Amino acid sequence: MFEPAVEMEEVRVGIATPAISSKNYFANTEHYMPVDSLTEEALLAKQLDLLLVHGASAAQSLMIEKACTVENCAIAVMDTTSNDSKAIYNVMLNLKAKLDSNEMPDNLDVVDVRHLASSSSQLIAFDNHQELFNYLQSVAEASLQGCIFLAHGDISLERYTKLNKKISSFLPSSAIFISSLLFAGLAECTAIVAIQSNTD
């Protein structure tokens, strides 16, 4: 006899950013928390698997790290190369959408994000192909620890393959590279580049 199918537990991905610049942007997002008013108790109550963070102060970061350690929740702190936070917010929403969904290929998991974050000192977010390529080309290869890339829309296999080959050409052979698709992604693409600074 066949065994009944076991339903996978829903992944719980949270987002924490400064309310002044993002409250309206994340107004309808499940598990969004303004980092300015975030408490350890509120974070523990969420029982998250992954928390995407941007714009936290040193004190807020310590509190988040303490609470997430208790809950075994992965933390991914994201930065940008520009002063435009919109790219980070797009990447956060797109990454959450991918992890929340069962969209194929289903080859990206919280564990992958955790591994990328733990193996680097900085995660840089991009929602534009050219800005991603320019950055990868400008950074020392030895600093590149990995990249998560999501192509958006109804992309052709030829175009998808070309983009993957170009990104791979900038990464060292030891780098982590995970590529997938998100049909309804915001902006041109989603990319998170992991950097290890020389001072670490």
Residue, then its C-alpha position, 0 to 999 in steps of 0.5 A: m500500500f502507498e504511504p500517505a504523502v507528508e506535507m512539508e512545513e511552511v517556510r517562515v521568512g521575515i523581513a526587518t527594515p527601517a519603517i521610515s523608508s519601507k513601511n508602505y513598501f512592505a505593507n501587505t507582506e507577511h512577517y514584516m517587522p519595522v526594525d525600529s520597533l522590533t523587540e526580542e519577544a516579538l521576534l521570538a513569537k514569529q518562530l521564523d526560519l529566516l530573517l532578511v535584515h537591512g538598516a539595523s543599528a549595532a544594538q538592534s543587530l545584537m538583539i536580532e542575533k540573540a533572538c535568532t540564535v535561540e530560535n535557530c533562525a537564519i539571518a541574512v543582512m543585506d546591503t547595496t552599492s548605492n543609496d537606493s534602498k529599492a533594490i534591496y527591498n525588491v530583492m527581499l520581496n523576491l527572495k521571500a516570494k521564491l522561498d514561500s512558493n513551490e515554483m519550479p525549479d524548486n532548488l533554493d532553500v533557507v539552508d542555501v541562504r544561511h550557508l551563503a550568509s555564514s560564509s561571508s562578511q557582507l551580502i550585496a543585493f542587486d535587481n539589475h543585470q548590468e549593475l550586477f555584472n559591473y560589480l562582479q567585474s570590479v571585485a577581487e575574485a578572491s573576495l567573492q564567496g558566492c551568488i544566488f541568482l533568480a531570473h525573472g519572467d518568461i525567460s528563454l532557455e538560451r537567455y537563462t543559460k547565457l546569464n548563468k555563464k556570464i555570472s559564473s565567469f566572474l566567480p572563483s571555482s570555490a564559490i557557491f552559485i545557485s541559480s533559479l527562476l521567479f516568474a513574477g519577480l519585481a524588477e529585472c532580476t534578483a541577485i545576492v552576492a556574498i563578499q568576504s572582506n580582507t579584514d575578516 
